[in-house]
Amino acid sequence: MATEKLRVGDIMTSPAWTLQVTDPVRKAQNLLIDRKIRRVPVLEGERLVGMLSDRDLLPCSIPVPAPPHTEELDRAIEGTHVIKVMQPTPISIGPYHTVSEAARIMLEHRVGALPVVEQRRVIGIVTQTDVLRALLGYSSLPAARRPLKQV
């Protein structure tokens, strides 16, 4: 498929992993680590209200080596909810927008992922990696399974 006709809906990850504003930061950390993702839409009910990235979680991470009061730090992290560290008012895109439009929006707003929204519901997510793969004509195979080409 020619890239000028390729739509966000063709390359997005669907369904997207999501978090609720009331979820603890620990749950967010575990989701990002377990699923090997860097960004996740944050919902209040079914409404998109924020985006959370691995960078947003850095202030909540336990330093290594752990400080002497690890239990106290653990309690503080457990009491922190996603709403406190997420980026509010996320920029989203629809599934019928072109991949080039997604790339332009990501560049203009300096974001690494866009939640894909249709009829006010998050139906997926498109990342910089998805857009680059599409624009370069790569298949949907994960990068680790695609043979490397030398230039």
C-alpha positions in Angstrom: 0.0 0.0 0.0 1.4 3.4 -0.9 2.3 5.5 2.1 0.2 8.5 1.0 -2.9 6.2 1.2 -1.9 4.5 4.4 -4.1 5.4 7.3 -3.5 5.5 11.0 -6.0 2.7 11.5 -3.8 0.5 9.3 -0.8 0.8 11.5 -2.0 1.4 15.0 -1.8 -1.0 17.9 -5.4 -2.0 18.8 -6.7 -2.4 21.4 -4.3 -0.1 23.3 -3.3 -0.7 26.8 -4.8 2.0 29.0 -4.8 3.1 32.6 -7.4 4.8 34.8 -6.6 8.1 36.6 -7.1 6.3 39.9 -4.6 3.5 39.2 -1.6 3.5 41.4 1.8 4.5 39.9 3.1 1.0 40.7 0.5 -0.5 38.4 1.6 1.9 35.6 5.3 1.0 36.2 4.5 -2.7 36.0 2.3 -2.3 32.9 5.1 -0.4 31.0 7.7 -2.9 32.0 5.7 -6.1 31.5 4.3 -5.0 28.1 7.6 -3.4 27.0 5.8 -0.1 26.1 6.8 3.5 26.8 3.5 5.4 26.6 -0.1 4.6 27.6 -3.4 6.6 27.3 -5.0 7.5 30.6 -8.8 7.3 30.9 -11.4 8.6 33.4 -14.1 6.0 32.8 -14.0 5.7 29.0 -12.9 9.4 28.4 -9.3 10.1 27.3 -7.9 12.6 29.9 -4.1 12.1 29.7 -1.0 10.3 28.5 1.6 8.7 30.6 5.1 7.9 29.5 8.0 6.2 31.1 9.6 9.6 31.6 6.6 10.8 33.6 7.3 7.9 36.0 11.0 8.7 36.6 10.4 10.9 39.7 8.4 7.9 41.1 11.1 5.4 40.5 13.0 3.9 43.4 16.7 4.8 43.0 19.3 2.1 42.9 20.8 1.6 45.4 17.7 2.1 47.4 17.8 4.8 50.1 17.7 3.7 53.8 14.0 4.4 54.2 12.8 2.1 51.4 9.5 1.2 53.2 8.7 4.8 53.6 9.4 5.5 49.9 7.4 2.4 48.9 4.4 3.7 50.9 4.7 7.2 49.2 4.8 5.5 45.8 1.8 3.3 46.6 -0.2 6.3 47.6 0.5 8.1 44.3 -2.0 7.8 41.5 -1.5 8.1 37.8 -3.4 11.4 37.7 -0.6 13.1 39.7 2.1 12.2 37.1 0.3 12.0 33.7 0.4 14.6 31.0 -3.1 16.1 30.8 -5.0 17.2 27.7 -3.5 14.7 25.3 -3.4 15.2 21.6 -5.2 12.4 19.7 -5.9 11.4 16.1 -8.6 9.5 14.3 -8.1 6.2 12.5 -8.8 7.7 9.1 -6.0 10.3 9.2 -3.0 9.6 7.0 0.3 8.4 8.5 1.9 11.6 7.2 -0.6 13.6 9.2 0.2 11.6 12.3 4.0 12.2 11.7 3.3 16.0 11.3 1.3 16.1 14.5 3.9 14.2 16.4 6.6 16.6 15.2 4.6 19.8 15.8 3.6 18.8 19.3 6.8 16.9 20.2 5.0 13.7 21.3 6.1 10.1 20.7 2.6 8.6 20.5 -1.0 9.5 19.7 -4.0 7.8 21.1 -6.4 6.9 18.3 -9.9 8.0 19.1 -13.2 7.2 17.3 -16.5 8.3 18.6 -14.9 9.6 21.8 -13.4 6.2 22.7 -9.7 5.2 22.6 -9.5 2.4 20.0 -5.7 2.2 19.7 -2.4 4.0 19.8 0.1 4.9 17.1 3.7 5.5 18.0 6.7 7.1 16.3 8.0 3.7 15.6 4.7 2.7 13.9 4.9 5.8 11.8 8.6 5.3 10.8 8.0 1.7 9.9 5.1 2.7 7.7 6.9 5.6 6.0 9.9 3.4 5.3 7.7 0.6 3.9 8.5 -2.0 6.6 6.1 -4.8 7.2 4.3 -5.1 10.5 6.9 -7.6 11.7 8.5 -6.6 15.0 11.9 -5.1 14.5 13.7 -7.9 16.2 12.4 -10.4 13.7 13.0 -8.3 10.6 16.3 -8.9 8.8 18.7 -6.0 8.9 19.7 -4.4 5.7 23.1 -2.9 5.2 23.3 0.4 3.5 
